[in-house]
Amino acid sequence: MRSFMLPLITAAALAGAVHVNAQEAVTGPNGDAPVTAVSEATATGDAAAGALFLELNNLAAAQNGCRVSFLVRNEMGGEIDDLSLEVAVFGKSGALDRLLRLNFGLLLEGKTRVRQFDLDATPCDGIGNVLVNDVASCDGDGLTPLSCLRAVETRSALDITFGL
């Protein structure tokens, strides 16, 4: 899981910042002039300073292969009109089995959604790990595929590795 660090910057550097959302004044190590902590996204002017939580939740045998269930929660600060991810599925040996583009559709702010995808000709017990390879599309106010990729946080409810 990704951790978030708050870089320390001076008041002079803040003057050039486009947005300043959450600030906290602290004193320097010698008790000298205060410095300000601002999230990295705010300091760089990135509009999408939130998180996009993805969980690999379940694998279940389906008629022709394996049904993969994901939980997705949008905490990006606004609606995502359409989200598509490029996902790589690896076998138990570590070899790439397939590369997929999965469409998660509309994601309302703060809402958790279940999305299921059938992998034909892939037995569930043959899946070794799953990787979010890229964000193919992430449409919404101020969003780009890169800003959404940076916000992705993954976890697995299974004994299968799921990550970036």
VENWOPE-V919790 format. One record per helix or strand. SS is the DSSP state (A for helix, B for strand). FROM is the first residue (numbers start at 1). LEN is the number of residues. If there is no record, write none. Layout:
# VENWOPE-V919790
ss=SS from=FROM len=LEN
ss=SS from=FROM len=LEN
This chain:
# VENWOPE-V919790
ss=B from=6 len=4
ss=A from=11 len=4
ss=B from=24 len=4
ss=B from=34 len=6
ss=A from=40 len=5
ss=B from=51 len=12
ss=B from=65 len=11
ss=B from=80 len=12
ss=B from=96 len=12
ss=B from=109 len=1
ss=B from=112 len=9
ss=A from=124 len=3
ss=B from=127 len=13
ss=A from=145 len=7
ss=B from=152 len=5
ss=B from=161 len=3
